[in-house]
Amino acid sequence: MSLSQFQTRIKTLFGDKDARRGVEGTFMWFMEEVGELSAALRQGMRREGAPGVEDGLLSPAQKRKHELALEFADVLAWLATLANIAEVDLDAAIEAKYGRGCPKCVQTPCVCVEAKP
């Protein structure tokens, strides 16, 4: 599924609910999902009951990776929701920003010197 198809799918599935919730409410859900992804990355995913994962079929490492992937999917879904509410075409925005390479040096791969923290 392409990003454009995914954004359309999210709008088809949840568009009416998302419009009623508005940007502010949706942004709070988005931030909650980002927090869950952050915790998953830090803690190695301890969430139980991930859909599509039956006990015994995957090793613990495979199950953690699958569950982590689901958290990434949740974040992307809520980002697509925000874009839909704001009437932003993510595919077009990404092409405009990154289509020619790095937005700063316009190279692929980027050759910018990273600033030290």
Backbone bond lengths (Angstrom), bond angles and torsions (degrees), N, CA, C in turn:
res aa  C-N    CA-C-N  psi(-1)  N-CA   C-N-CA  omega(-1)  CA-C   N-CA-C  phi
1 M - - - 1.454 - - 1.533 108.08 -
2 S 1.314 117.01 130.45 1.463 121.51 178.06 1.533 109.73 -77.51
3 L 1.318 115.67 166.54 1.461 119.82 177.75 1.526 110.82 -61.89
4 S 1.319 116.61 -41.58 1.464 120.88 178.57 1.532 111.25 -61.91
5 Q 1.328 116.12 -43.64 1.467 120.30 177.86 1.526 110.47 -63.71
6 F 1.322 116.65 -39.84 1.459 120.93 179.86 1.530 110.45 -64.17
7 Q 1.324 117.00 -45.12 1.460 120.10 179.71 1.525 110.50 -60.93
8 T 1.325 116.54 -41.31 1.466 120.57 177.20 1.523 110.65 -64.81
9 R 1.324 116.86 -41.24 1.474 120.96 179.54 1.526 110.96 -61.06
10 I 1.325 116.59 -44.73 1.464 120.70 179.25 1.529 110.04 -61.86
11 K 1.332 116.66 -40.99 1.469 120.18 178.94 1.523 110.55 -64.42
12 T 1.328 116.99 -41.64 1.463 121.26 179.15 1.529 110.86 -64.82
13 L 1.318 116.31 -43.15 1.466 120.75 -177.97 1.527 112.83 -70.01
14 F 1.318 116.83 -44.76 1.463 120.54 -167.12 1.526 115.03 -128.06
15 G 1.329 118.68 5.16 1.466 121.92 -172.06 1.514 115.50 -52.69
16 D 1.333 117.56 -45.31 1.467 119.98 -178.81 1.525 111.40 -65.59
17 K 1.324 116.85 -45.10 1.469 120.63 178.04 1.523 110.54 -62.04
18 D 1.334 115.56 -42.95 1.461 120.22 -178.05 1.522 111.25 -63.21
19 A 1.329 116.73 -42.06 1.466 120.80 179.50 1.525 110.65 -62.56
20 R 1.333 117.19 -40.19 1.473 120.60 178.50 1.529 111.00 -66.30
21 R 1.325 116.74 -36.88 1.464 121.25 -178.44 1.527 110.69 -71.06
22 G 1.324 116.83 -35.10 1.459 121.65 178.94 1.516 113.39 79.26
23 V 1.320 114.34 175.42 1.465 120.70 -176.83 1.524 111.44 -63.98
24 E 1.327 117.16 -46.22 1.465 119.98 -175.00 1.527 111.65 -61.69
25 G 1.326 116.72 -49.45 1.464 120.16 179.73 1.513 112.32 -65.02
26 T 1.314 116.08 -39.51 1.460 120.38 179.95 1.517 110.78 -67.96
27 F 1.321 116.72 -38.56 1.463 119.67 179.02 1.525 110.57 -62.59
28 M 1.315 117.46 -36.95 1.471 120.05 177.58 1.529 110.70 -63.37
29 W 1.339 117.45 -42.36 1.463 120.54 176.73 1.525 110.58 -62.86
30 F 1.341 116.30 -42.35 1.460 121.30 178.56 1.530 110.21 -58.29
31 M 1.324 116.47 -47.24 1.466 119.82 -178.99 1.530 111.46 -64.91
32 E 1.315 117.29 -35.57 1.462 120.24 176.15 1.525 110.18 -61.34
33 E 1.328 116.72 -43.46 1.469 120.31 178.94 1.525 111.56 -66.41
34 V 1.333 117.40 -38.03 1.466 120.24 176.15 1.526 109.25 -62.34
35 G 1.321 116.74 -39.86 1.464 120.65 176.65 1.519 112.19 -62.43
36 E 1.337 116.64 -40.89 1.466 120.16 177.52 1.525 110.90 -65.16
37 L 1.321 117.15 -39.45 1.463 120.30 177.20 1.522 110.23 -64.83
38 S 1.314 116.67 -42.33 1.461 121.09 177.79 1.522 111.14 -58.83
39 A 1.314 116.19 -47.13 1.467 120.47 178.68 1.522 110.89 -62.73
40 A 1.321 116.50 -40.29 1.464 120.84 179.98 1.521 110.95 -63.22
41 L 1.306 116.64 -41.64 1.461 120.15 179.18 1.524 111.19 -66.77
42 R 1.325 116.91 -38.95 1.466 120.87 -179.71 1.524 112.27 -73.45
43 Q 1.305 117.35 -39.24 1.457 121.25 -170.75 1.514 113.90 -100.74
44 G 1.308 118.22 -2.21 1.460 119.52 178.45 1.513 113.53 76.71
45 M 1.313 118.13 22.66 1.466 124.03 176.51 1.526 113.20 58.80
46 R 1.288 114.94 102.38 1.467 120.81 176.28 1.515 111.91 -113.53
47 R 1.328 116.89 7.93 1.471 120.57 -177.91 1.521 110.12 -62.52
48 E 1.296 115.81 138.67 1.464 121.40 178.85 1.515 109.92 -98.10
49 G 1.320 115.33 155.12 1.448 121.29 170.58 1.512 115.90 70.76
50 A 1.316 117.70 37.35 1.465 119.32 177.44 1.519 109.41 -65.12
51 P 1.334 117.73 132.56 1.463 119.70 -179.99 1.517 111.48 -63.20
52 G 1.323 115.70 138.97 1.455 120.53 177.54 1.511 114.34 87.12
53 V 1.319 117.17 1.13 1.460 119.90 -179.70 1.522 108.39 -118.26
54 E 1.315 116.07 110.19 1.458 120.05 178.14 1.520 108.92 -93.75
55 D 1.323 115.78 135.79 1.459 119.92 179.36 1.515 110.63 -55.79
56 G 1.313 115.01 138.08 1.454 120.68 176.07 1.513 114.56 92.53
57 L 1.323 118.72 -19.17 1.457 120.34 -178.73 1.522 112.32 -85.71
58 L 1.316 117.39 -25.84 1.455 121.66 -179.62 1.518 110.04 -121.12
59 S 1.315 115.80 148.23 1.461 119.66 173.84 1.526 108.13 -68.09
60 P 1.324 117.97 162.20 1.468 119.36 177.53 1.534 112.40 -55.98
61 A 1.324 118.11 -39.10 1.468 120.84 179.10 1.523 111.00 -66.66
62 Q 1.326 117.50 -40.70 1.464 120.86 178.28 1.525 110.63 -65.74
63 K 1.329 116.38 -40.17 1.463 120.51 179.56 1.530 110.21 -64.37
64 R 1.338 117.31 -43.33 1.468 120.23 178.12 1.528 110.75 -61.15
65 K 1.336 116.06 -42.06 1.465 119.66 179.95 1.532 110.62 -64.29
66 H 1.329 116.44 -41.78 1.466 120.70 178.38 1.526 110.46 -62.72
67 E 1.307 116.88 -45.76 1.462 121.13 -179.43 1.526 111.00 -64.82
68 L 1.328 116.99 -37.95 1.456 121.02 176.76 1.528 110.07 -63.79
69 A 1.321 116.44 -41.61 1.468 120.85 177.71 1.527 110.67 -59.66
70 L 1.329 117.39 -38.60 1.468 120.64 177.83 1.524 111.66 -64.51
71 E 1.323 117.31 -35.56 1.469 120.40 176.60 1.527 110.45 -66.15
72 F 1.338 117.08 -41.42 1.466 119.82 175.28 1.528 110.08 -59.91
73 A 1.332 116.83 -41.91 1.469 121.09 179.45 1.525 110.89 -62.32
74 D 1.326 117.44 -40.62 1.465 120.85 178.08 1.529 110.86 -61.30
75 V 1.330 116.79 -45.17 1.466 120.36 179.96 1.525 110.38 -62.23
76 L 1.330 116.47 -44.06 1.463 120.03 179.50 1.532 111.05 -63.52
77 A 1.330 116.96 -38.80 1.468 120.51 179.18 1.525 111.26 -63.31
78 W 1.320 117.38 -43.53 1.464 119.80 179.82 1.523 111.10 -71.34
79 L 1.334 118.48 -31.25 1.461 120.72 174.39 1.529 110.03 -66.01
80 A 1.323 116.78 -42.69 1.468 120.97 176.72 1.528 110.50 -62.54
81 T 1.315 116.94 -37.52 1.463 121.36 177.33 1.525 110.80 -61.68
82 L 1.333 116.16 -47.30 1.463 119.69 177.80 1.524 111.17 -60.34
83 A 1.318 116.56 -42.89 1.466 120.53 178.76 1.526 110.57 -62.03
84 N 1.318 117.08 -41.10 1.466 120.24 178.20 1.525 111.43 -61.20
85 I 1.316 116.57 -46.60 1.462 120.43 -179.58 1.530 110.45 -62.61
86 A 1.337 116.28 -38.63 1.465 121.41 -179.49 1.530 112.51 -83.24
87 E 1.333 116.13 -0.06 1.466 122.68 -179.23 1.528 112.06 58.15
88 V 1.337 115.08 45.72 1.462 122.45 176.94 1.519 108.52 -109.82
89 D 1.315 116.32 126.99 1.462 122.62 174.97 1.525 106.82 -84.23
90 L 1.330 116.79 105.69 1.459 120.64 -176.76 1.521 112.47 -59.24
91 D 1.312 117.42 -40.63 1.459 121.11 -179.69 1.532 110.41 -59.73
92 A 1.317 116.91 -46.52 1.465 121.20 179.32 1.528 111.23 -66.38
93 A 1.330 116.85 -39.65 1.461 120.68 179.87 1.527 111.07 -64.25
94 I 1.320 116.28 -42.14 1.462 120.35 179.78 1.523 110.69 -67.24
95 E 1.320 116.41 -41.64 1.469 120.02 177.68 1.527 110.52 -61.68
96 A 1.331 116.94 -43.41 1.461 120.73 -179.57 1.527 111.85 -64.51
97 K 1.322 116.76 -37.56 1.469 120.18 -176.01 1.522 112.72 -84.46
98 Y 1.334 117.70 -41.73 1.469 121.21 -171.46 1.526 114.33 -118.71
99 G 1.319 117.97 1.91 1.459 121.46 -174.76 1.516 115.02 -62.75
100 R 1.335 117.68 -27.41 1.463 120.34 -179.68 1.520 112.14 -100.72
101 G 1.316 118.02 3.07 1.463 122.13 -178.07 1.513 109.93 119.87
102 C 1.315 115.57 -154.79 1.464 121.14 178.40 1.527 108.91 -58.97
103 P 1.338 118.14 132.23 1.461 120.32 -179.40 1.536 113.87 -61.27
104 K 1.339 117.78 -23.36 1.468 120.29 -178.34 1.526 111.99 -92.47
105 C 1.331 116.76 -54.89 1.468 119.58 -174.93 1.528 112.81 -95.40
106 V 1.319 117.46 -10.68 1.467 124.94 179.93 1.538 110.83 57.61
107 Q 1.316 116.69 35.40 1.464 122.04 178.24 1.526 109.63 -117.38
108 T 1.328 115.48 154.95 1.457 122.64 172.94 1.517 107.67 -133.16
109 P 1.328 119.23 113.41 1.470 126.77 -2.52 1.531 111.62 -73.45
110 C 1.315 114.56 165.65 1.463 122.25 179.49 1.532 110.23 -59.23
111 V 1.334 115.58 137.67 1.463 120.80 177.24 1.528 111.15 -116.83
112 C 1.326 117.19 12.99 1.462 121.06 178.04 1.526 109.65 -63.23
113 V 1.314 115.91 145.59 1.458 121.24 174.85 1.525 107.15 -85.26
114 E 1.338 115.98 124.94 1.466 119.70 -179.09 1.516 110.62 -73.52
115 A 1.312 115.45 137.71 1.459 120.86 175.33 1.516 108.80 -75.12
116 K 1.314 116.22 143.36 1.465 120.23 177.92 1.517 109.15 -77.00
117 P 1.344 116.18 141.30 1.479 119.30 -179.17 1.510 113.13 -65.93
